[in-house]
Amino acid sequence: MSRGKGFKQSLRMIAVAFAAVLFSLSGASAQTGPIKVGIGLSLTGGSASPGKMLLAALEIWRDDVNEKGGLLNRKVELIHYDDQSTPSNVPGIYTKLITIDKVDLLLGPYATNFVAPAMPTIMQHNKMTLSLTAIGINRHFNYNKYFSMVPVGPDGVNAFSKGFFTLAAEQKPKPQTVAILAADAEFARSAADGARDELKKQGFKVIYDQTYPPPTTDFTPMVRAVQAANPDIFYVAAYPQDNVGIIRAANEIGLTPKMFGGAMIGMLITPIRVQLGPVANGLVISETFLPSPKLQFDGLDSLMKRYQAKAPELKTDPIGYAFVPMGYAAGQALEQAVTATKSLDHDKLADHLRKTTFKTVVGDIAFGKDGEWTKPRQFTTQVQNLAPNNVDQFRDGSKTPILWPPEYKSGDIIYPYADARKK
């Protein structure tokens, strides 16, 4: 009887020892397997063009990191899902990344409309993320592990109109009245809010202020209403295809305010610029990054050459300056934080991100209040002298010179808008 008990006890001890070995091996495997970085992006639908550029940038970053030996001596694996340009899909994607895929790190999403619905999930799981080109998110959430890869800085939503109305106020004679047209969606509403604030600072008066539902395709009635109001300035906050519709409607009815433009995201996408051609001349727009003699940072030229060589195969924007550098820089900041802390702990990484200046392809980046950049660096540019059906004219930035801020200025405004249309 005792021998039987002893035999059973021996078997239990062997089983326990075997389980311990298996546990040890699985733990070792987890520590030597790939570091998984998760992100949701729009790869189909209306927001697909920026999403595809950002994914291409992050894939180049991943390959660069792995070529150097990975992070913490482990390869980096990029796990991504398509939100189909539908914000309601985003919470499910980030839940899957965190709970099913069990990613080690998060990036994104892209754009204000998609980051906002992701935040409750990210916060619930106490994760850190670097979002891509979203504005004003943390004014709603006040989350200490959120960081933004868009250079609005302390200006927040006002960054998309500050330069625009500063320039408008400098013109002689000074324009007086403003019409605002904005999509009824998160980014456009935020940009329009900032515009209303900035125009008041400069002493302008709003005489037309209208929002429209995102499914809108016919903008002629609204543009005719703007024409009837006869403003000196027409400020638009809209998404890519909306931009095309508004610009074409304005061209067809001969709308010529003294200044026209705003937060027109479509004008950052090269195929849309090529499609519009001279019809876009004179627009004063806000940009996060662009080719310019004053924006030459280490690694940027190599990145853009590699991206542009891949763009035809990937069927993405052939130029890519508006989004590719920001996507790659997000990866660089994440890489530097992991390397410095020797950790994948989200609290430690967030703490490091708040205290450190990062060297990136878009220059030095430091994060301040609300996870925004400590210094604003949003650019106001003007579309000038475009020729029809010409992609190459956008490669050096000469057709969209920087007008503001002064330290990055590379050209002068053509004012009024009607004069720029003659060029």
DRENDO-269268 format. One record per residue (C-alpha): y, z, x. Coordinates in nm, 2 decimals, padded with zeros to 4 digits, m for minus. Example, Ala and Ser with C-alpha at 12.3 -4.5 7.8 and 13.67 -1.06 7.14 Angstrom:
BEGIN
v: m00.45 w: 00.78 u: 01.23
v: m00.11 w: 00.71 u: 01.37
END
This chain:
BEGIN
v: 00.00 w: 00.00 u: 00.00
v: 00.24 w: 00.09 u: 00.28
v: 00.14 w: m00.22 u: 00.47
v: 00.23 w: m00.43 u: 00.17
v: 00.56 w: m00.26 u: 00.13
v: 00.63 w: m00.31 u: 00.50
v: 00.53 w: m00.68 u: 00.47
v: 00.77 w: m00.73 u: 00.18
v: 01.05 w: m00.55 u: 00.36
v: 01.00 w: m00.77 u: 00.66
v: 01.02 w: m01.08 u: 00.44
v: 01.35 w: m00.95 u: 00.29
v: 01.49 w: m00.89 u: 00.64
v: 01.39 w: m01.24 u: 00.74
v: 01.56 w: m01.38 u: 00.43
v: 01.87 w: m01.18 u: 00.49
v: 01.88 w: m01.30 u: 00.85
v: 01.83 w: m01.66 u: 00.75
v: 02.11 w: m01.63 u: 00.49
v: 02.34 w: m01.49 u: 00.75
v: 02.27 w: m01.78 u: 00.98
v: 02.33 w: m02.03 u: 00.70
v: 02.66 w: m01.85 u: 00.61
v: 02.76 w: m01.86 u: 00.97
v: 02.68 w: m02.23 u: 01.00
v: 02.87 w: m02.31 u: 00.68
v: 03.17 w: m02.11 u: 00.80
v: 03.16 w: m02.29 u: 01.14
v: 03.14 w: m02.62 u: 00.95
v: 03.44 w: m02.53 u: 00.74
v: 03.64 w: m02.45 u: 01.06
v: 03.54 w: m02.78 u: 01.23
v: 03.55 w: m03.01 u: 00.93
v: 03.86 w: m03.21 u: 00.85
v: 04.19 w: m03.05 u: 00.75
v: 04.25 w: m03.19 u: 00.40
v: 04.60 w: m03.28 u: 00.30
v: 04.64 w: m03.35 u: m00.08
v: 04.91 w: m03.55 u: m00.26
v: 04.97 w: m03.71 u: m00.59
v: 05.17 w: m04.04 u: m00.59
v: 05.26 w: m04.32 u: m00.83
v: 05.05 w: m04.62 u: m00.72
v: 05.06 w: m04.81 u: m01.04
v: 05.32 w: m04.83 u: m01.32
v: 05.70 w: m04.83 u: m01.29
v: 05.73 w: m04.60 u: m00.99
v: 05.46 w: m04.76 u: m00.79
v: 05.68 w: m04.93 u: m00.53
v: 05.81 w: m04.61 u: m00.37
v: 05.47 w: m04.45 u: m00.41
v: 05.29 w: m04.72 u: m00.22
v: 05.55 w: m04.70 u: 00.06
v: 05.51 w: m04.33 u: 00.09
v: 05.13 w: m04.35 u: 00.10
v: 05.15 w: m04.62 u: 00.37
v: 05.38 w: m04.39 u: 00.57
v: 05.15 w: m04.09 u: 00.54
v: 04.85 w: m04.30 u: 00.63
v: 05.03 w: m04.40 u: 00.95
v: 05.11 w: m04.04 u: 01.02
v: 04.75 w: m03.93 u: 00.96
v: 04.63 w: m04.20 u: 01.20
v: 04.89 w: m04.09 u: 01.46
v: 04.79 w: m03.73 u: 01.44
v: 04.42 w: m03.80 u: 01.46
v: 04.47 w: m04.03 u: 01.76
v: 04.63 w: m03.72 u: 01.93
v: 04.33 w: m03.51 u: 01.85
v: 04.41 w: m03.39 u: 01.50
v: 04.55 w: m03.06 u: 01.39
v: 04.40 w: m02.73 u: 01.53
v: 04.14 w: m02.96 u: 01.70
v: 04.03 w: m03.09 u: 01.36
v: 04.08 w: m03.44 u: 01.21
v: 04.32 w: m03.48 u: 00.92
v: 04.20 w: m03.63 u: 00.60
v: 04.45 w: m03.75 u: 00.34
v: 04.33 w: m03.71 u: m00.02
v: 04.55 w: m03.88 u: m00.28
v: 04.54 w: m03.97 u: m00.65
v: 04.75 w: m04.21 u: m00.86
v: 04.95 w: m04.04 u: m01.13
v: 05.01 w: m04.39 u: m01.29
v: 05.38 w: m04.32 u: m01.31
v: 05.31 w: m04.07 u: m01.59
v: 05.45 w: m03.72 u: m01.53
v: 05.20 w: m03.56 u: m01.77
v: 04.92 w: m03.67 u: m01.53
v: 05.06 w: m03.47 u: m01.24
v: 04.95 w: m03.11 u: m01.33
v: 04.59 w: m03.22 u: m01.36
v: 04.61 w: m03.40 u: m01.03
v: 04.74 w: m03.09 u: m00.84
v: 04.49 w: m02.86 u: m01.02
v: 04.21 w: m03.09 u: m00.90
v: 04.35 w: m03.10 u: m00.54
v: 04.37 w: m02.73 u: m00.52
v: 04.06 w: m02.61 u: m00.72
v: 03.81 w: m02.90 u: m00.68
v: 03.90 w: m03.07 u: m00.36
v: 04.01 w: m02.74 u: m00.21
v: 04.27 w: m02.91 u: 00.01
v: 04.41 w: m02.71 u: 00.30
v: 04.77 w: m02.84 u: 00.27
v: 04.98 w: m03.01 u: 00.00
v: 05.25 w: m03.27 u: 00.01
v: 05.46 w: m03.42 u: m00.28
v: 05.47 w: m03.53 u: m00.54
v: 05.73 w: m03.80 u: m00.52
v: 06.04 w: m03.80 u: m00.74
v: 06.21 w: m03.54 u: m00.96
v: 06.03 w: m03.65 u: m01.27
v: 05.69 w: m03.58 u: m01.11
v: 05.76 w: m03.28 u: m00.89
v: 05.89 w: m03.08 u: m01.19
v: 05.56 w: m03.08 u: m01.38
v: 05.37 w: m03.01 u: m01.06
v: 05.56 w: m02.69 u: m00.98
v: 05.39 w: m02.45 u: m01.23
v: 05.05 w: m02.54 u: m01.09
v: 05.16 w: m02.51 u: m00.73
v: 05.32 w: m02.18 u: m00.80
v: 05.03 w: m02.04 u: m01.00
v: 04.81 w: m02.10 u: m00.69
v: 05.07 w: m01.97 u: m00.45
v: 05.07 w: m02.29 u: m00.25
v: 05.34 w: m02.45 u: m00.03
v: 05.45 w: m02.81 u: m00.06
v: 05.69 w: m03.06 u: 00.09
v: 05.81 w: m03.28 u: m00.20
v: 05.93 w: m03.63 u: m00.15
v: 06.28 w: m03.74 u: m00.27
v: 06.31 w: m03.49 u: m00.56
v: 06.65 w: m03.34 u: m00.63
v: 06.75 w: m03.00 u: m00.77
v: 06.40 w: m02.88 u: m00.84
v: 06.42 w: m02.53 u: m00.71
v: 06.74 w: m02.45 u: m00.91
v: 06.49 w: m02.42 u: m01.20
v: 06.20 w: m02.24 u: m01.02
v: 06.34 w: m02.04 u: m00.73
v: 06.01 w: m02.07 u: m00.55
v: 06.00 w: m01.96 u: m00.18
v: 05.73 w: m02.20 u: m00.07
v: 05.90 w: m02.52 u: m00.20
v: 06.06 w: m02.76 u: 00.05
v: 06.23 w: m03.10 u: m00.02
v: 06.24 w: m03.42 u: 00.19
v: 06.56 w: m03.56 u: 00.05
v: 06.89 w: m03.50 u: 00.23
v: 07.10 w: m03.36 u: m00.06
v: 07.13 w: m03.02 u: 00.11
v: 07.37 w: m02.77 u: m00.04
v: 07.53 w: m03.04 u: m00.25
v: 07.22 w: m03.06 u: m00.47
v: 07.24 w: m03.30 u: m00.76
v: 07.61 w: m03.37 u: m00.67
v: 07.50 w: m03.55 u: m00.35
v: 07.43 w: m03.87 u: m00.54
v: 07.79 w: m03.90 u: m00.66
v: 08.00 w: m03.70 u: m00.41
v: 08.06 w: m04.00 u: m00.18
v: 08.10 w: m04.24 u: m00.47
v: 08.39 w: m04.04 u: m00.63
v: 08.54 w: m03.94 u: m00.29
v: 08.58 w: m04.31 u: m00.21
v: 08.71 w: m04.39 u: m00.56
v: 08.98 w: m04.14 u: m00.52
v: 09.09 w: m04.30 u: m00.20
v: 09.17 w: m04.64 u: m00.35
v: 09.52 w: m04.76 u: m00.42
v: 09.62 w: m04.75 u: m00.69
v: 09.38 w: m04.47 u: m00.78
v: 09.15 w: m04.55 u: m01.07
v: 09.16 w: m04.31 u: m01.36
v: 08.88 w: m04.35 u: m01.61
v: 08.50 w: m04.34 u: m01.59
v: 08.20 w: m04.45 u: m01.80
v: 07.86 w: m04.30 u: m01.74
v: 07.53 w: m04.45 u: m01.84
v: 07.21 w: m04.25 u: m01.76
v: 06.84 w: m04.25 u: m01.85
v: 06.73 w: m03.96 u: m02.05
v: 06.48 w: m03.83 u: m01.78
v: 06.49 w: m03.56 u: m01.52
v: 06.63 w: m03.74 u: m01.22
v: 06.89 w: m03.95 u: m01.40
v: 07.01 w: m03.65 u: m01.61
v: 07.05 w: m03.44 u: m01.29
v: 07.24 w: m03.72 u: m01.11
v: 07.47 w: m03.77 u: m01.41
v: 07.53 w: m03.39 u: m01.43
v: 07.64 w: m03.41 u: m01.06
v: 07.86 w: m03.71 u: m01.13
v: 08.04 w: m03.53 u: m01.42
v: 08.11 w: m03.24 u: m01.18
v: 08.23 w: m03.46 u: m00.89
v: 08.46 w: m03.68 u: m01.10
v: 08.64 w: m03.37 u: m01.24
v: 08.70 w: m03.25 u: m00.88
v: 08.87 w: m03.59 u: m00.81
v: 09.08 w: m03.58 u: m01.13
v: 08.90 w: m03.86 u: m01.32
v: 08.86 w: m03.87 u: m01.70
v: 08.53 w: m03.97 u: m01.88
v: 08.59 w: m04.21 u: m02.16
v: 08.23 w: m04.31 u: m02.23
v: 07.91 w: m04.11 u: m02.17
v: 07.58 w: m04.22 u: m02.29
v: 07.21 w: m04.16 u: m02.23
v: 06.92 w: m04.40 u: m02.33
v: 06.55 w: m04.34 u: m02.37
v: 06.33 w: m04.45 u: m02.07
v: 06.14 w: m04.73 u: m02.27
v: 06.47 w: m04.92 u: m02.32
v: 06.46 w: m05.28 u: m02.21
v: 06.77 w: m05.43 u: m02.37
v: 07.09 w: m05.29 u: m02.22
v: 07.33 w: m05.55 u: m02.35
v: 07.46 w: m05.33 u: m02.64
v: 07.53 w: m05.04 u: m02.42
v: 07.70 w: m05.25 u: m02.15
v: 07.91 w: m05.41 u: m02.42
v: 08.01 w: m05.06 u: m02.54
v: 08.11 w: m04.98 u: m02.18
v: 08.32 w: m05.31 u: m02.17
v: 08.49 w: m05.21 u: m02.50
v: 08.58 w: m04.87 u: m02.35
v: 08.73 w: m05.06 u: m02.05
v: 08.68 w: m04.79 u: m01.78
v: 08.81 w: m04.82 u: m01.43
v: 08.47 w: m04.69 u: m01.30
v: 08.12 w: m04.75 u: m01.43
v: 07.87 w: m04.49 u: m01.29
v: 07.50 w: m04.55 u: m01.36
v: 07.20 w: m04.31 u: m01.30
v: 06.89 w: m04.51 u: m01.36
v: 06.54 w: m04.61 u: m01.25
v: 06.43 w: m04.94 u: m01.09
v: 06.37 w: m05.18 u: m01.38
v: 06.65 w: m05.02 u: m01.57
v: 06.88 w: m05.10 u: m01.28
v: 06.78 w: m05.47 u: m01.31
v: 06.85 w: m05.48 u: m01.68
v: 07.19 w: m05.30 u: m01.66
v: 07.31 w: m05.52 u: m01.37
v: 07.20 w: m05.84 u: m01.53
v: 07.36 w: m05.74 u: m01.86
v: 07.68 w: m05.66 u: m01.69
v: 07.68 w: m05.99 u: m01.51
v: 07.60 w: m06.19 u: m01.82
v: 07.89 w: m06.04 u: m02.02
v: 08.13 w: m06.05 u: m01.73
v: 08.18 w: m05.67 u: m01.70
v: 08.42 w: m05.61 u: m01.40
v: 08.54 w: m05.25 u: m01.37
v: 08.72 w: m05.16 u: m01.05
v: 08.41 w: m04.98 u: m00.92
v: 08.05 w: m05.01 u: m01.03
v: 07.73 w: m04.84 u: m00.90
v: 07.59 w: m04.49 u: m00.87
v: 07.24 w: m04.35 u: m00.84
v: 07.07 w: m04.68 u: m00.88
v: 06.72 w: m04.62 u: m00.74
v: 06.61 w: m04.98 u: m00.80
v: 06.86 w: m05.10 u: m00.54
v: 06.66 w: m04.92 u: m00.27
v: 06.36 w: m05.15 u: m00.33
v: 06.38 w: m05.47 u: m00.13
v: 06.20 w: m05.70 u: m00.38
v: 06.46 w: m05.60 u: m00.65
v: 06.74 w: m05.66 u: m00.41
v: 06.60 w: m06.01 u: m00.33
v: 06.54 w: m06.07 u: m00.70
v: 06.91 w: m05.99 u: m00.79
v: 07.06 w: m06.15 u: m00.48
v: 07.44 w: m06.22 u: m00.52
v: 07.44 w: m06.06 u: m00.87
v: 07.42 w: m05.72 u: m00.69
v: 07.73 w: m05.78 u: m00.47
v: 07.99 w: m05.51 u: m00.50
v: 07.76 w: m05.23 u: m00.62
v: 07.84 w: m04.89 u: m00.46
v: 07.52 w: m04.70 u: m00.44
v: 07.36 w: m04.38 u: m00.30
v: 07.09 w: m04.41 u: m00.03
v: 06.87 w: m04.15 u: 00.15
v: 06.80 w: m04.37 u: 00.45
v: 06.85 w: m04.72 u: 00.57
v: 06.87 w: m04.94 u: 00.88
v: 07.19 w: m04.86 u: 01.07
v: 07.31 w: m04.85 u: 01.43
v: 07.40 w: m04.49 u: 01.37
v: 07.05 w: m04.39 u: 01.25
v: 06.84 w: m04.46 u: 01.55
v: 06.60 w: m04.17 u: 01.61
v: 06.29 w: m04.13 u: 01.83
v: 05.99 w: m04.30 u: 01.69
v: 06.17 w: m04.47 u: 01.40
v: 06.16 w: m04.82 u: 01.54
v: 05.79 w: m04.80 u: 01.62
v: 05.71 w: m04.66 u: 01.28
v: 05.90 w: m04.94 u: 01.10
v: 05.75 w: m05.22 u: 01.31
v: 05.40 w: m05.09 u: 01.23
v: 05.47 w: m05.04 u: 00.86
v: 05.63 w: m05.39 u: 00.83
v: 05.34 w: m05.55 u: 01.00
v: 05.10 w: m05.39 u: 00.74
v: 05.33 w: m05.45 u: 00.44
v: 05.20 w: m05.80 u: 00.35
v: 04.84 w: m05.67 u: 00.35
v: 04.93 w: m05.36 u: 00.15
v: 05.15 w: m05.56 u: m00.09
v: 05.43 w: m05.31 u: m00.04
v: 05.81 w: m05.34 u: 00.02
v: 05.85 w: m05.57 u: 00.33
v: 06.14 w: m05.36 u: 00.47
v: 06.06 w: m05.00 u: 00.36
v: 06.35 w: m04.81 u: 00.51
v: 06.44 w: m04.63 u: 00.19
v: 06.11 w: m04.43 u: 00.17
v: 05.87 w: m04.49 u: 00.47
v: 06.08 w: m04.28 u: 00.72
v: 06.10 w: m03.99 u: 00.48
v: 05.73 w: m03.99 u: 00.40
v: 05.64 w: m04.00 u: 00.77
v: 05.90 w: m03.72 u: 00.85
v: 05.74 w: m03.50 u: 00.58
v: 05.41 w: m03.53 u: 00.77
v: 05.58 w: m03.46 u: 01.10
v: 05.74 w: m03.13 u: 00.97
v: 05.40 w: m03.02 u: 00.83
v: 05.23 w: m03.11 u: 01.15
v: 05.48 w: m02.92 u: 01.36
v: 05.46 w: m02.61 u: 01.14
v: 05.07 w: m02.60 u: 01.16
v: 05.08 w: m02.65 u: 01.53
v: 05.34 w: m02.38 u: 01.59
v: 05.18 w: m02.12 u: 01.37
v: 04.82 w: m02.22 u: 01.46
v: 04.75 w: m02.16 u: 01.09
v: 04.68 w: m02.31 u: 00.75
v: 04.81 w: m02.00 u: 00.57
v: 05.07 w: m02.12 u: 00.32
v: 05.29 w: m01.80 u: 00.35
v: 05.30 w: m01.83 u: 00.73
v: 05.38 w: m02.21 u: 00.71
v: 05.66 w: m02.15 u: 00.45
v: 05.81 w: m01.88 u: 00.67
v: 05.81 w: m02.11 u: 00.97
v: 05.96 w: m02.40 u: 00.77
v: 06.25 w: m02.18 u: 00.67
v: 06.33 w: m02.07 u: 01.03
v: 06.28 w: m02.39 u: 01.23
v: 06.45 w: m02.72 u: 01.31
v: 06.21 w: m03.01 u: 01.31
v: 06.23 w: m03.33 u: 01.52
v: 06.15 w: m03.63 u: 01.31
v: 06.20 w: m04.00 u: 01.28
v: 06.49 w: m03.94 u: 01.05
v: 06.65 w: m03.70 u: 01.29
v: 06.66 w: m03.32 u: 01.31
v: 06.57 w: m03.14 u: 00.99
v: 06.62 w: m02.78 u: 00.89
v: 06.55 w: m02.63 u: 00.55
v: 06.78 w: m02.38 u: 00.39
v: 06.84 w: m02.23 u: 00.05
v: 06.60 w: m02.35 u: m00.22
v: 06.40 w: m02.54 u: 00.04
v: 06.67 w: m02.81 u: 00.06
v: 06.81 w: m02.94 u: 00.39
v: 07.07 w: m02.71 u: 00.55
v: 07.31 w: m03.01 u: 00.59
v: 07.36 w: m03.29 u: 00.34
v: 07.32 w: m03.64 u: 00.46
v: 07.31 w: m03.86 u: 00.16
v: 07.47 w: m04.20 u: 00.22
v: 07.71 w: m04.41 u: 00.00
v: 07.68 w: m04.78 u: 00.07
v: 07.80 w: m05.10 u: m00.08
v: 07.60 w: m05.42 u: m00.14
v: 07.80 w: m05.70 u: 00.03
v: 07.77 w: m06.08 u: 00.08
v: 07.41 w: m06.12 u: m00.03
v: 07.26 w: m06.46 u: m00.02
v: 07.00 w: m06.57 u: m00.28
v: 06.62 w: m06.53 u: m00.21
v: 06.65 w: m06.39 u: 00.15
v: 06.44 w: m06.09 u: 00.26
v: 06.55 w: m06.10 u: 00.62
v: 06.91 w: m06.03 u: 00.54
v: 06.81 w: m05.66 u: 00.46
v: 06.65 w: m05.59 u: 00.80
v: 06.95 w: m05.46 u: 01.00
v: 07.16 w: m05.29 u: 00.72
v: 07.46 w: m05.52 u: 00.76
v: 07.45 w: m05.62 u: 00.40
v: 07.46 w: m05.26 u: 00.29
v: 07.71 w: m05.09 u: 00.53
v: 07.75 w: m04.71 u: 00.51
v: 08.09 w: m04.63 u: 00.36
v: 08.05 w: m04.25 u: 00.35
v: 08.02 w: m03.99 u: 00.51
v: 08.28 w: m04.08 u: 00.77
v: 08.06 w: m03.98 u: 01.07
v: 07.80 w: m04.25 u: 00.98
v: 08.04 w: m04.51 u: 00.85
v: 07.95 w: m04.87 u: 00.95
v: 08.17 w: m05.08 u: 00.72
v: 08.46 w: m05.08 u: 00.47
v: 08.45 w: m05.09 u: 00.09
v: 08.54 w: m05.42 u: m00.07
v: 08.76 w: m05.31 u: m00.36
v: 08.80 w: m05.38 u: m00.65
v: 08.46 w: m05.48 u: m00.76
v: 08.58 w: m05.82 u: m00.87
v: 08.68 w: m05.90 u: m00.52
v: 08.33 w: m05.81 u: m00.39
v: 08.18 w: m06.04 u: m00.65
v: 08.37 w: m06.34 u: m00.50
v: 08.21 w: m06.30 u: m00.16
END
